[in-house]
């Protein structure tokens, strides 16, 4: 079993889609003594693989609003309207 503290799960869930916490709750056995969430290794790695690469949507939205059409985004020749 792979056991993770509840505060770590909840902190990560704030940065993930809502389904992340639901998937964790469905797969985990929560120890009442210390509130650790324990996963079978196969479930732990399945959830980890499923949510790999997700970014916080609020950050992505702020980044998208910051880059406007025609604005230089990197280097001397790249502009947002080229993509």
N, C-alpha and C positions, 0 to 999 in steps of 0.2 A: 504494500500500500504506500502511496505517496500522500503525505499529510501536509497541508498548507494552513497557516493561521487565517482565521476569518477576516482579520483586518486587511491582509494581503489580497484576498479574494475580492473584498468589497472595494478596495482602492483600484484594482485592475478593472472591475466591473464598471466603474465610473468612466473609464476610457474606452469601453467596448460597446458594441450594440447591446440592446436590452436582452436579446436571446442568450448572450454569454452567461449571465447570472442564472437564467432558467436552466441552461444546459448543465452548469455546475451543480445546481441544486438537485437536478434529476440524477446525476451520476455519483454524487458524493454521499458518504456516510458521515454525518456530523457528530463528533465525539462531544458529549455533553460536559465532560469533566473539564476540558480545556478549550472547547469551541474550535478545534482544528477540523478542517474539512479533509476527509481521507478518500482518495480515489484509487481505483484499480489502475495499474500502469497503462493498460490499453485505453481506458477512458480518459485519463489525464493527457496522454499524447494525442488522442483523437481531438479533444477540445482545443488543445494547444495548436494543432495543425489547422483546424477549422478557422480559428480566429487570428492566425498569423497574418501580419500585413495590414490589419485594420488600423486606421488613424482616427484620432478624435475628430468628429465631424465639425465641432466648433472651431478648432484650429484650422482645418481645411477651409472653412467658410471665411475666416478672417484672412487667410492667405489669399484666397481668391478675390476678396474685396480689395486687398492691398495692391494686387497686380491688375492694372487697367490696360485697356487696349492701347497699343503704341508705346507703352512704358517699357523702358529697358529693364529686363529681368535678370540677366546675367551676362557678363562679358560686355564687349563693346558693340556687338552687332545683333544680339538676340532681342527681339521685341515680342511682347505678348500677342500681338496681332498676327504673328507669323505662324502661330500654331492652331 
